[in-house]
Amino acid sequence: MSRVAVMSIIVEARESADALNSILSEYGEYIIGRMGVPYKEKGISIISVALDAPQDSISALSGKIGKLKGVSVKTAYSSVITDD
């Protein structure tokens, strides 16, 4: 059973970008889509990631991202539960 969720990520430390991309690649099978917006005037990047994954995988992904220096993450869950 899996949940549909969206993860909002703000990257303030550019040096964490490679580690972030590596973590996201680990969970690529669960990613429905991803959109990144560089906000050059503020020196940050804003990333949205749509997921369809087991609850524990979403939590693990969020936890790994949250440990990165200069990276903030928040997750919103849909009430939609799928049978994957």
C-alpha positions in Angstrom: 0.0 0.0 0.0 1.3 3.4 -0.8 0.5 7.1 -0.4 0.5 10.0 -2.7 2.4 13.0 -1.4 4.3 16.1 -2.4 7.6 17.1 -1.0 8.7 20.8 -1.0 12.5 21.3 -0.7 14.4 24.5 -0.3 18.1 24.4 -1.0 20.1 27.3 0.5 23.5 25.5 0.4 24.4 24.8 -3.2 27.2 22.4 -2.1 24.4 20.0 -0.9 22.8 19.8 -4.4 24.8 16.7 -5.5 24.0 14.8 -2.3 20.3 15.8 -2.7 20.2 14.6 -6.3 21.8 11.3 -5.2 19.2 10.8 -2.5 16.4 11.5 -4.9 17.8 9.1 -7.4 17.8 6.3 -4.8 14.0 6.9 -4.5 13.4 7.4 -8.3 11.0 4.5 -8.6 8.6 6.4 -6.4 8.9 9.8 -8.0 5.9 10.8 -10.2 7.4 14.1 -11.2 9.8 16.8 -10.1 10.1 20.5 -10.7 13.0 22.7 -9.7 13.0 26.5 -9.8 16.3 28.4 -9.2 15.7 31.7 -7.4 18.9 33.4 -8.4 18.1 36.7 -6.8 18.0 35.0 -3.4 20.6 32.3 -4.1 18.3 29.4 -3.4 16.5 26.7 -5.3 13.0 25.5 -4.8 12.1 21.9 -5.7 8.7 20.1 -5.6 8.6 16.3 -5.8 5.4 14.4 -6.4 5.6 10.8 -4.9 3.6 7.6 -4.9 5.3 5.5 -2.3 4.9 3.5 0.9 4.6 5.7 4.0 7.9 4.5 5.5 9.8 5.3 2.2 8.4 8.8 2.1 9.4 9.3 5.7 12.9 7.9 5.1 13.4 10.1 2.1 12.3 13.2 4.0 14.6 12.3 6.9 17.7 11.9 4.6 17.0 15.1 2.9 16.4 17.0 6.1 19.9 16.0 7.4 21.6 17.8 4.5 23.3 21.0 5.4 21.3 24.1 4.2 18.3 22.0 3.0 14.8 22.3 4.3 12.0 19.8 3.5 8.3 19.6 4.2 5.9 16.9 3.1 2.1 17.1 2.5 0.1 13.9 2.2 -3.0 13.2 0.1 -5.8 11.1 1.5 -5.3 8.9 -1.7 -4.0 5.5 -0.8 -3.0 3.2 -3.7 -2.6 -0.6 -3.8 0.9 -0.7 -5.3 
